[in-house]
Amino acid sequence: MSPPPDAIAVALRVAAAIEAVGGTYFVGGSVASSLQGEPRSTNDIDIVVELPLGRIDALADALGADFQVDRGMLRDALLHGRSCNVFYLPVLMKIDLFAVGPHPYDEIEFARKRRIQVRAGGETLVVKAPEDTIVRKLLWFREGGGVSEKQWRDVVEVLRVSGPELDVAYLDAWAARLGLGALLAKARAEA
């Protein structure tokens, strides 16, 4: 499974820039769920990044003129655990760069990331684990009032497609710990 080619191409460029300046990252959001479940179109790319503050200018330079980066906003986001928008100008695509959050789950989610092949030519991206895609999307679904059909469908499709490969004990433990058990059970029933 894969998301639209433009999203992968842009994610590969951003990932290469992050790695070139000594940062680490994972791709999440709808790009991750499209790789782990059912592909769907997206207007943005979510990337969680760990980058020393002293490397922000180097990252902006590595991204180049095709990207609009507000260096001050990026510094503030990484310093205060927030997100910052970066724009890929040729196709007007938004990249949300998130700092690793302060919650213990955020740290575990970041540690469980994995490199996967995203193109037949061998190109790879570091993507969050499918169990963490499910947990995070369930959190977003709940925080959004339980009305986002896109988030819900992503959860169901990752369960359906990646189901046999999932670490069920890990998924169940974090769903219980974060109060998502009933939502996970409902999603499993639909998968």
N, C-alpha and C positions, 0 to 999 in steps of 0.2 A: 504494500500500500504506500501511496505517497501523496503529499499535498501538491498544489499547483507548482509547475516548474519554476515560476518566478520566485516563489517563496523559498524554495530550496536554493536557488542560485544566490539570492540575497543572503540567506542564512549562512551559506558557505563563505561568502565574502566577509561577513561580520565575524564569523568564527575564526577565519584565518587571521584577521587583524587582531583579535583578542589574543590568540595563541602567539602571534608574532611579537607581541609586547609583554609576554610573560603572564598573561591572565589565564584563568580557567573559567569554564562556563558550562551551561547545558541549555539546550533548546527545550522549551515547554509549550504550553498552550495548544492551539489548534494544529500547529505544525507537528508537535509530538503526537497528538492524538490521531492525526492523519497517517502518520507512519506506523502507529500501533493499532489502528482500528480502521475506520472508513475515511477515505480521503474526502476533504471538503475544501471549498475555497475559503480564503482568508485575506483580510486586508492588513493584517499585522503579524509580526513575529515576536514572540515572547522569549527573551533570553535572560537567564539568571547568570550574573557574572561576579566573579571574585577577582578584583584588580587592585593593586596598590595605588593609593591616591597619586603618587608620584608618576604613574604611568598613563594618566588620563590624556595629557597632551600627545603622548606617543600614540595612543589608541586613535585619537581624532585624526592625527596625521596619517596613520596607517590606513584608516578608512578612505581617506582621500576626498577629492572634490565632488564625487557622486553622492556623498552623504552630508547631510546637514546635522552638525553636532553642536549643541550648546555646552561648551566645556564647563562652565560654571554650574549649570544644572546637573550635569553628569557628576561632577565632584560632590555636589550637595546630596544627590541621590545615593551615591556610594557611602558617603560619610554618615548619613542619617537613615540608612536602610529603606530607601524609597525607590521609586522608578523614575526613569527619564526617557523621553521620546527622542529617537534618532530617526531621521527621514532619509530614505533612499530616493533621490530625486528623479532618476530616469523613469521609474514606473509609479512614483508617488506612493511608496510603501512605507508604513510606519514600523519601526522596530522599538519595542519596549524593553529597555535594559533595566533589570531589577537587581538590586543588591541582595545577597543572601540574607534572609530575615533572621531575627533574634530567637525565634522559637526553636526548641529542640527538634521539632519535626523538620524545620527548614534546613537545619544542619545535616540531618540524616538523609533527607531528600537529595541534598547536594552531593553527599558522599556516595550515593547509590547510582549516580549517573553512569552512562555507558556509551561507548563509541560504537556507532552502527553505520553500515554502508547505506548510502542514500541514493546512489546512482550506479548504473551498470559499469561505469568506468572506474569504480573503486573509491569514489569520493565519499568521505565520511563526515559525520557530525556527532558531537556528544549530545545525547538526548537523555532526558530524565527517564527513569525506569517506568514501565507501564503501570505498575501498582501505584506509583506516585502520581502519575497522570490521573488515575482514577480518584485517588484521595483528594488531590488538589481541586479537580473539577467538581467533586461533590461539595467541597468547602465553598467554592465559588457559587455553585448552584444554591446552596443553603443561604449564603450571605446575600444573594440576589433575590431572596424571597421565594425561591423554588419555582421560578417561572421561565427560566432560560431553556428553551427547547434545544438550542445548540449545545449547551453544556451537558444537558441530560443525554442527548443522542450520542455525544462524544463518549460519555461514560459507558453507555450500553454497548456501543460498538467496540471500544477497547476491551471490554469484558468478553464480548462475543468472539472477536478475532484473536486476541492474545490469551484468552482464557486458559488453554492447556499449559501455557508457559508461565503463568502467574504464580508468585509466591503467596499462596492463599493465607498462610499463617501470618505473614507480615501484613498483608492487606486487611485481614480481619482485626488484627491487634490495633493498627492505627485507626481503623474505622471506629472501633469501640472507644479508644482513648480520646478521639476527637468528637464523639457523639454522632457518628455518621452511620452506625450499624443498621438502622431501619432503612435509610436511603440506599445503602449498599445492597441490602436484601431485596429491595424493590427493583433496583437496577439489574441484579442477577436474574430475577424472575423474568424480566423483559429481554434479557440477552439470550 
